[in-house]
Amino acid sequence: LQCFLNTRGLRPTASREDFYEDRALSDARGEFAAAVRRHLAQLAEEDPDRLKGIVSVHAEAIKAMAVWDEELFRLFIDYLSFETSEGLMTGAALKRAGEAVWVHSVPKFKQLKPIFMAQGRLLICTGYASDQELIQAMAERFGLPFQPLREDDMFDTLEDVTPAERQRGELLLRAADEALFPFECQAKLRRFLPADLPVLYAMSDEVQFLRQLQTAQENSSGIFSGALASMLSGVEERPLATLYLNLNSPIVRRLCTARDTGLLESMVQVLYVQALLAGGHPLRGGELKTMNQALLALLEHTAGI
């Protein structure tokens, strides 16, 4: 907002580019803020479409202010948009949505979005600036059933397989563990929706931190690289990430019937890298190289057939 002032109550500085900080300036700021709030509140009642237009242009700034200004929060929250598994939803729509879970990670949100969509559950992404504070404030002030996504219950919706199904997939799981061992990852057989998602990569916060260290170490040199290598070598027992193989997927069911160990290992490596990319995880040098080698092995296998 810009305006021209005709005033004798505010004292300009010698350069005439600012005002002295005093009680009069503080009172003037308060009056201007109140005037802007009154105007916006009037728009909300008389011209909500125009207010929506203002929000669409200044959404990020409004979100940042609404975090600490209670009056602006209540005025704008119904018009602000948030990314969810059902697409962009306004605060007003979220109030009517019922139960929801939020996740403070954009890559993890993208990874879990198809699962929540298939199960008819609402997942909110709070990985953008100010979104987590606003969603938490909505839950507290309006009594909404919103909860953070906990690592322990993230995969409660994954259905365990029967002993007979696990036995049929035993060769696949052994080959998968062998193929994933260099990447400190283990394989598990589960059922989940959607069926066209063959694998799901999951890692704890500790695993994620170690991956970040390894990526930084590979991309650095000199003393810094040596320091990171020393930190990594000091980890006595490396936690394992998990690659969940979806038995609902036609690809995984077909792999359970295969008996060529080399073919299974190559396929698992390709699916592993696919899961990393789908989850927004940066690839380390060894993973990209393994992907190319696995594709070459599959090509040679096909040519042999």
FENVEN-V600502 format. One record per residue. SS is DSSP state (~ for helix, > for strand, _ for the rest). D_FIRST is the distance of its C-alpha to the first C-alpha in whole Angstrom. Layout:
ss=SS d_first=D_FIRST
ss=SS d_first=D_FIRST
This chain:
ss=_ d_first=0
ss=_ d_first=4
ss=_ d_first=7
ss=_ d_first=11
ss=_ d_first=13
ss=_ d_first=16
ss=_ d_first=18
ss=_ d_first=21
ss=_ d_first=21
ss=_ d_first=19
ss=_ d_first=21
ss=> d_first=20
ss=_ d_first=21
ss=_ d_first=24
ss=_ d_first=22
ss=_ d_first=19
ss=_ d_first=17
ss=_ d_first=16
ss=> d_first=17
ss=_ d_first=20
ss=_ d_first=20
ss=_ d_first=22
ss=~ d_first=22
ss=~ d_first=20
ss=~ d_first=17
ss=~ d_first=17
ss=~ d_first=18
ss=~ d_first=15
ss=~ d_first=13
ss=~ d_first=15
ss=~ d_first=14
ss=~ d_first=10
ss=~ d_first=11
ss=~ d_first=14
ss=~ d_first=12
ss=~ d_first=9
ss=~ d_first=13
ss=~ d_first=15
ss=~ d_first=13
ss=~ d_first=13
ss=~ d_first=17
ss=~ d_first=17
ss=~ d_first=16
ss=~ d_first=19
ss=~ d_first=21
ss=~ d_first=21
ss=_ d_first=19
ss=~ d_first=20
ss=~ d_first=20
ss=~ d_first=16
ss=~ d_first=15
ss=~ d_first=17
ss=~ d_first=16
ss=~ d_first=12
ss=~ d_first=15
ss=~ d_first=16
ss=~ d_first=14
ss=~ d_first=12
ss=~ d_first=15
ss=~ d_first=16
ss=~ d_first=13
ss=~ d_first=14
ss=~ d_first=17
ss=~ d_first=17
ss=~ d_first=15
ss=~ d_first=18
ss=~ d_first=20
ss=~ d_first=20
ss=_ d_first=18
ss=~ d_first=21
ss=~ d_first=19
ss=~ d_first=16
ss=~ d_first=19
ss=~ d_first=21
ss=~ d_first=18
ss=~ d_first=18
ss=_ d_first=21
ss=_ d_first=23
ss=_ d_first=20
ss=_ d_first=20
ss=> d_first=23
ss=> d_first=26
ss=> d_first=29
ss=> d_first=32
ss=_ d_first=36
ss=_ d_first=35
ss=> d_first=32
ss=> d_first=28
ss=> d_first=28
ss=> d_first=25
ss=~ d_first=25
ss=~ d_first=27
ss=~ d_first=30
ss=~ d_first=30
ss=~ d_first=31
ss=_ d_first=34
ss=_ d_first=35
ss=_ d_first=38
ss=_ d_first=39
ss=> d_first=37
ss=> d_first=37
ss=> d_first=34
ss=> d_first=35
ss=_ d_first=33
ss=_ d_first=34
ss=~ d_first=33
ss=~ d_first=36
ss=~ d_first=38
ss=~ d_first=36
ss=~ d_first=37
ss=~ d_first=41
ss=~ d_first=41
ss=~ d_first=39
ss=~ d_first=42
ss=~ d_first=44
ss=~ d_first=42
ss=~ d_first=42
ss=~ d_first=45
ss=~ d_first=46
ss=_ d_first=43
ss=_ d_first=41
ss=_ d_first=38
ss=> d_first=36
ss=> d_first=32
ss=> d_first=31
ss=_ d_first=29
ss=_ d_first=29
ss=_ d_first=26
ss=_ d_first=23
ss=_ d_first=22
ss=~ d_first=25
ss=~ d_first=28
ss=~ d_first=26
ss=~ d_first=25
ss=~ d_first=28
ss=~ d_first=30
ss=~ d_first=28
ss=~ d_first=28
ss=~ d_first=32
ss=~ d_first=32
ss=~ d_first=30
ss=~ d_first=31
ss=_ d_first=35
ss=_ d_first=35
ss=_ d_first=37
ss=> d_first=36
ss=> d_first=37
ss=> d_first=37
ss=_ d_first=39
ss=_ d_first=42
ss=_ d_first=44
ss=_ d_first=48
ss=_ d_first=47
ss=_ d_first=45
ss=_ d_first=48
ss=_ d_first=50
ss=_ d_first=49
ss=_ d_first=52
ss=> d_first=55
ss=> d_first=58
ss=_ d_first=61
ss=_ d_first=65
ss=~ d_first=67
ss=~ d_first=69
ss=~ d_first=66
ss=~ d_first=65
ss=~ d_first=69
ss=~ d_first=68
ss=_ d_first=65
ss=~ d_first=67
ss=~ d_first=67
ss=~ d_first=64
ss=~ d_first=63
ss=~ d_first=65
ss=~ d_first=64
ss=~ d_first=60
ss=~ d_first=61
ss=~ d_first=63
ss=~ d_first=60
ss=~ d_first=57
ss=~ d_first=59
ss=~ d_first=58
ss=~ d_first=54
ss=_ d_first=55
ss=> d_first=54
ss=> d_first=56
ss=> d_first=57
ss=> d_first=57
ss=> d_first=58
ss=> d_first=56
ss=> d_first=55
ss=_ d_first=52
ss=_ d_first=50
ss=_ d_first=49
ss=_ d_first=52
ss=_ d_first=51
ss=_ d_first=49
ss=_ d_first=52
ss=> d_first=51
ss=> d_first=48
ss=> d_first=48
ss=> d_first=47
ss=_ d_first=47
ss=_ d_first=46
ss=~ d_first=43
ss=~ d_first=46
ss=~ d_first=47
ss=~ d_first=44
ss=~ d_first=43
ss=~ d_first=47
ss=~ d_first=46
ss=~ d_first=43
ss=~ d_first=45
ss=~ d_first=48
ss=~ d_first=45
ss=~ d_first=44
ss=~ d_first=47
ss=~ d_first=48
ss=_ d_first=45
ss=_ d_first=46
ss=_ d_first=49
ss=~ d_first=50
ss=~ d_first=50
ss=~ d_first=47
ss=~ d_first=49
ss=~ d_first=52
ss=~ d_first=50
ss=~ d_first=49
ss=~ d_first=52
ss=~ d_first=54
ss=~ d_first=51
ss=~ d_first=52
ss=~ d_first=56
ss=_ d_first=55
ss=_ d_first=54
ss=_ d_first=58
ss=_ d_first=57
ss=_ d_first=55
ss=_ d_first=53
ss=_ d_first=53
ss=> d_first=51
ss=> d_first=52
ss=> d_first=52
ss=> d_first=53
ss=> d_first=55
ss=> d_first=54
ss=_ d_first=58
ss=_ d_first=56
ss=_ d_first=56
ss=~ d_first=58
ss=~ d_first=58
ss=~ d_first=59
ss=~ d_first=61
ss=~ d_first=63
ss=~ d_first=63
ss=~ d_first=65
ss=~ d_first=68
ss=_ d_first=68
ss=_ d_first=70
ss=_ d_first=69
ss=~ d_first=68
ss=~ d_first=66
ss=~ d_first=65
ss=~ d_first=63
ss=~ d_first=62
ss=~ d_first=60
ss=~ d_first=59
ss=~ d_first=57
ss=~ d_first=56
ss=~ d_first=54
ss=~ d_first=53
ss=~ d_first=52
ss=~ d_first=49
ss=~ d_first=48
ss=~ d_first=47
ss=~ d_first=45
ss=~ d_first=43
ss=~ d_first=42
ss=_ d_first=41
ss=_ d_first=39
ss=_ d_first=41
ss=_ d_first=42
ss=_ d_first=45
ss=_ d_first=47
ss=~ d_first=50
ss=~ d_first=53
ss=~ d_first=51
ss=~ d_first=51
ss=~ d_first=54
ss=~ d_first=56
ss=~ d_first=54
ss=~ d_first=55
ss=~ d_first=59
ss=~ d_first=59
ss=~ d_first=58
ss=~ d_first=61
ss=~ d_first=63
ss=~ d_first=62
ss=~ d_first=63
ss=~ d_first=66
ss=~ d_first=67
ss=~ d_first=66
ss=~ d_first=68
ss=~ d_first=71
ss=_ d_first=71
